[in-house]
Amino acid sequence: MNNEIKNILKSLDLQELNPAAYCGRWIEGGGSVVESLNPTDGNLISSVRTCDKEDYETVLNECSKVFDKWKALPAPVRGEYVRKIGEELRKYKKELGALVSLEMGKIRVEGEGEVQEMIDMADYSVGLSRQLYGLNIASERPGHRLMEQWHPLGLVGIISAFNFPVAVWSWNAFLAMVCGDVCIWKPSMQTPLTALATTKIAARVLEKDGFGAVVSLLLGDRHNVGSPLVCDSRVPLISATGSTAMGKKVAVNVGERLGSTILELGGNNAMSVMKSADLELASRAILFGAVGTSGQRCTTTRRIFAHEDIYEELKQKLLAGYKQVKIGNPLDDKTLMGPLVSESAISDFLNALDEIKNQGGKILCGGERLNQKGYFVEPTIVEVDNHIPMMSHEVFAPILYIMKIKNVKQAIELNNCVPQGLSSSIITENMKESEAFVSYMGSDCGLANVNTGTSGAEIGGAFGGEKETGGGREAGSDSWKAYMRRQTSTVNYSKELPLAQGIEFV
């Protein structure tokens, strides 16, 4: 382990063997020991203990206790705690961002960008803490006031994926906290260290006043942590980010107990590049969207539909751009693409390409594993004549399809023909095409962009998608309502007892 890695771990208070859980106090854990490996070279970074069922119950009990105290605080006071967590994150932005790069493989600027996203979410949530508005409604009964108000929901389970190991937690946790909820985080066991480091930063702000369990953490597998959390009636809301297959199981288990879910699942995102497009802008947007995070974003650009008149020119620009992509250590500032997260991700990449070739796809560049330590592959462009079956499946790797189209109608049809519905984009200077794309007859995705890529959503807009993407929404807009329960109240300030709908009952 080199000195830079040692310094990162030391600055974030991470040890050789780290505890399994937090609920206002740290719990060593009665489960097995899991190693976090550096995808750049396959070497050990550090190890963590995991929870057993007894640890799980300890955490849930502490969360239930702290909820009554936390929800009693005025929302702006809860917001002040979130503001302080944001300030602490600012102090550790470089170190925590480097740990994200180290543990999951995204390049340093993306790692720091993810921490900045947490900081932005903290700022957003602080403002929201003074804007949890209800409604006053005109009552049909004289002498009555009808109103709608919002109350804390309770315990919120947050299940996050490896590709955004800290930002997704903040999208949920900071909104939930100002709403008066208590958060229980089950992170991916491919990225446990970033979860530990983030929890330690947040806990230092909260625990001195007895609110540490508001940011509880459970490290463990599906058997001891994941399934119990999803099936636990004490947890009214589960927010889960991951594969569509995982999300379907979560939806069934939570639905059986009539709980609520926020599901952020698979993406299979397309960009349509039209005849009038700025091809320089398009090629840059495609390069970041397809290669960023080594193709391991849910918003990664995976399909390009290019108008036949500009198809060859765009293809050549992309091939030239791909040749310039420097692949290597994500902590090297010159690197543009780091490794995939694991050996199994390499296998998925290679197996997918075999099937793509069987279905008639032509590999224009890339397609190989790099002959070096770590989990590195070449970013790949595949040319297709038709929308082959593999294009309907999300492969979490840097594989980009490109095919010709004739018009915007065909672009929209192809954009919408896959089971997923997260992000989409059109590059055009034609106003009619752009308006058609974002209209109710256009893209069926939760995110529809014009003259920008499929990646890089801002926190001010609610994030999420349709169809097999799950339908959930996180971050901006009115997504805070998912973390609260709605109550309609009627106050009679008269001496009479009129009934609604003019009913008389004597």
ZIFEN-V457724 format. One record per backbone hydrogen bond with DSSP energy under -1.0 kcal/mol. NH is the residue of the N-H (numbers start at 1). CO is the residue of the C=O. E is the energy in kcal/mol with one decimal. If there is no record, write none. Layout:
nh=(NH & NH)
co=(CO & CO)
e=(E & E)
This chain:
nh=(6 & 7 & 8 & 9 & 10 & 11 & 12 & 13 & 14 & 18 & 20 & 21 & 22 & 23 & 27 & 31 & 34 & 36 & 38 & 41 & 42 & 45 & 46 & 47 & 48 & 49 & 50 & 51 & 56 & 57 & 58 & 59 & 60 & 61 & 62 & 63 & 64 & 65 & 66 & 67 & 70 & 71 & 73 & 78 & 79 & 80 & 81 & 82 & 83 & 84 & 85 & 86 & 87 & 88 & 89 & 90 & 91 & 92 & 96 & 97 & 98 & 99 & 100 & 101 & 102 & 103 & 104 & 105 & 108 & 111 & 112 & 113 & 114 & 115 & 116 & 117 & 118 & 119 & 120 & 121 & 122 & 123 & 124 & 125 & 126 & 127 & 128 & 129 & 130 & 131 & 133 & 135 & 137 & 144 & 145 & 147 & 148 & 149 & 151 & 153 & 156 & 157 & 158 & 159 & 160 & 170 & 171 & 172 & 173 & 174 & 176 & 177 & 178 & 179 & 180 & 181 & 182 & 183 & 184 & 185 & 186 & 191 & 196 & 197 & 198 & 199 & 200 & 201 & 202 & 203 & 204 & 206 & 207 & 209 & 210 & 211 & 214 & 215 & 216 & 217 & 218 & 219 & 225 & 226 & 227 & 229 & 230 & 231 & 235 & 237 & 238 & 239 & 240 & 241 & 242 & 247 & 248 & 249 & 250 & 251 & 252 & 253 & 254 & 255 & 256 & 258 & 259 & 260 & 262 & 264 & 265 & 271 & 272 & 273 & 274 & 277 & 282 & 283 & 284 & 285 & 286 & 287 & 288 & 289 & 290 & 291 & 292 & 294 & 295 & 296 & 300 & 301 & 302 & 303 & 304 & 305 & 306 & 307 & 308 & 310 & 314 & 315 & 316 & 317 & 318 & 319 & 320 & 321 & 322 & 323 & 324 & 325 & 328 & 332 & 335 & 336 & 337 & 340 & 346 & 347 & 348 & 349 & 350 & 351 & 352 & 353 & 354 & 355 & 356 & 357 & 358 & 359 & 360 & 361 & 362 & 364 & 365 & 370 & 372 & 375 & 378 & 380 & 381 & 382 & 383 & 384 & 388 & 391 & 392 & 393 & 397 & 399 & 400 & 401 & 402 & 403 & 405 & 411 & 412 & 413 & 414 & 415 & 416 & 425 & 426 & 427 & 434 & 435 & 436 & 437 & 438 & 442 & 443 & 446 & 447 & 449 & 451 & 461 & 463 & 466 & 468 & 469 & 470 & 471 & 472 & 474 & 477 & 479 & 481 & 482 & 483 & 484 & 485 & 487 & 489 & 491 & 493 & 503)
co=(2 & 3 & 4 & 5 & 6 & 7 & 8 & 10 & 9 & 47 & 27 & 27 & 217 & 25 & 21 & 50 & 48 & 46 & 43 & 38 & 38 & 36 & 36 & 16 & 34 & 18 & 32 & 219 & 52 & 53 & 54 & 55 & 56 & 57 & 58 & 59 & 60 & 61 & 62 & 63 & 66 & 67 & 70 & 74 & 75 & 76 & 77 & 78 & 79 & 80 & 81 & 82 & 83 & 84 & 85 & 86 & 87 & 88 & 92 & 93 & 94 & 95 & 96 & 97 & 98 & 99 & 100 & 101 & 330 & 107 & 108 & 109 & 110 & 111 & 112 & 113 & 114 & 115 & 116 & 117 & 118 & 119 & 120 & 121 & 122 & 123 & 124 & 125 & 127 & 128 & 131 & 148 & 146 & 141 & 491 & 489 & 135 & 487 & 485 & 483 & 182 & 237 & 184 & 239 & 186 & 166 & 167 & 168 & 169 & 170 & 172 & 173 & 174 & 175 & 177 & 176 & 154 & 214 & 156 & 216 & 158 & 188 & 192 & 193 & 194 & 195 & 196 & 197 & 198 & 199 & 200 & 202 & 203 & 206 & 207 & 206 & 211 & 212 & 183 & 22 & 185 & 20 & 221 & 221 & 222 & 225 & 226 & 227 & 232 & 155 & 260 & 157 & 262 & 159 & 264 & 243 & 244 & 245 & 246 & 247 & 248 & 249 & 250 & 251 & 252 & 255 & 254 & 236 & 238 & 240 & 469 & 303 & 425 & 305 & 427 & 274 & 278 & 279 & 280 & 281 & 282 & 283 & 284 & 285 & 286 & 287 & 288 & 291 & 292 & 293 & 297 & 289 & 269 & 269 & 401 & 271 & 403 & 273 & 405 & 307 & 310 & 311 & 312 & 313 & 314 & 315 & 316 & 317 & 318 & 319 & 321 & 322 & 337 & 329 & 332 & 326 & 326 & 375 & 342 & 343 & 344 & 345 & 346 & 347 & 348 & 349 & 350 & 351 & 352 & 353 & 354 & 355 & 357 & 356 & 383 & 381 & 381 & 376 & 370 & 39 & 368 & 398 & 365 & 400 & 362 & 402 & 386 & 388 & 389 & 390 & 395 & 397 & 380 & 302 & 382 & 304 & 306 & 407 & 408 & 409 & 410 & 411 & 412 & 270 & 449 & 272 & 430 & 431 & 432 & 433 & 434 & 439 & 437 & 421 & 422 & 424 & 426 & 458 & 474 & 421 & 419 & 466 & 467 & 465 & 263 & 463 & 460 & 476 & 478 & 479 & 480 & 481 & 151 & 149 & 147 & 145 & 143 & 500)
e=(-2.0 & -2.6 & -2.1 & -2.4 & -2.5 & -2.5 & -1.2 & -1.5 & -2.6 & -2.3 & -1.6 & -1.6 & -2.0 & -1.8 & -2.6 & -2.8 & -3.2 & -2.9 & -3.3 & -1.1 & -3.4 & -3.0 & -1.0 & -2.0 & -2.8 & -2.7 & -1.4 & -2.9 & -2.0 & -2.0 & -2.1 & -2.3 & -2.5 & -2.4 & -2.0 & -2.4 & -2.1 & -1.8 & -2.2 & -1.6 & -2.8 & -2.7 & -1.3 & -2.0 & -2.4 & -1.4 & -1.4 & -1.7 & -2.4 & -2.0 & -2.0 & -2.4 & -1.9 & -2.1 & -2.4 & -1.7 & -1.2 & -1.1 & -3.1 & -2.3 & -2.1 & -1.9 & -2.1 & -1.9 & -2.7 & -2.8 & -2.4 & -1.2 & -2.2 & -2.4 & -2.9 & -1.8 & -1.9 & -1.5 & -2.4 & -1.8 & -1.4 & -2.1 & -2.9 & -2.3 & -2.1 & -2.2 & -2.7 & -2.5 & -2.1 & -1.7 & -2.0 & -1.6 & -1.4 & -2.8 & -2.1 & -2.3 & -3.4 & -1.0 & -2.7 & -2.8 & -2.7 & -3.0 & -2.4 & -1.2 & -3.0 & -2.7 & -3.1 & -3.0 & -1.5 & -1.6 & -2.2 & -1.4 & -3.8 & -1.7 & -2.8 & -2.9 & -1.9 & -1.7 & -1.3 & -2.9 & -2.0 & -2.7 & -2.8 & -2.2 & -3.2 & -1.3 & -2.3 & -2.7 & -2.3 & -2.5 & -2.3 & -1.8 & -2.3 & -3.2 & -1.7 & -1.3 & -3.1 & -1.4 & -1.6 & -2.1 & -1.9 & -2.0 & -1.8 & -2.2 & -2.8 & -2.3 & -2.1 & -1.9 & -3.3 & -2.3 & -2.3 & -2.2 & -2.0 & -1.2 & -2.2 & -3.2 & -2.4 & -2.4 & -2.0 & -2.4 & -2.3 & -1.3 & -2.3 & -2.8 & -1.8 & -2.4 & -2.8 & -2.2 & -2.1 & -1.7 & -2.7 & -2.8 & -2.1 & -2.6 & -2.6 & -2.6 & -2.5 & -2.8 & -2.5 & -1.9 & -2.5 & -2.5 & -1.8 & -2.4 & -2.6 & -2.3 & -2.1 & -2.4 & -2.9 & -2.2 & -2.1 & -1.9 & -1.6 & -1.5 & -1.1 & -1.8 & -2.7 & -1.9 & -2.2 & -2.5 & -2.5 & -2.8 & -2.3 & -1.6 & -2.5 & -2.7 & -2.3 & -1.9 & -2.4 & -2.5 & -2.3 & -2.4 & -2.8 & -1.4 & -1.0 & -1.1 & -2.0 & -1.9 & -1.9 & -2.6 & -1.8 & -3.5 & -1.1 & -1.8 & -2.3 & -2.0 & -2.5 & -2.8 & -2.2 & -1.9 & -1.8 & -1.9 & -2.6 & -2.3 & -1.8 & -1.5 & -1.4 & -2.6 & -2.7 & -2.9 & -1.1 & -2.1 & -1.8 & -2.3 & -2.7 & -2.8 & -1.6 & -3.5 & -3.3 & -2.2 & -1.5 & -1.8 & -2.0 & -1.7 & -2.5 & -2.2 & -2.6 & -2.6 & -2.2 & -2.1 & -2.0 & -1.8 & -2.5 & -2.1 & -2.5 & -2.5 & -2.0 & -1.6 & -1.9 & -3.1 & -2.2 & -2.7 & -2.2 & -1.9 & -1.6 & -2.0 & -2.8 & -1.8 & -2.3 & -2.1 & -3.0 & -1.1 & -3.1 & -2.6 & -2.3 & -2.2 & -1.9 & -1.2 & -1.6 & -2.2 & -1.3 & -1.7 & -1.9 & -1.6 & -1.6 & -1.4 & -2.8 & -3.0 & -3.2 & -3.0 & -2.5 & -1.4)
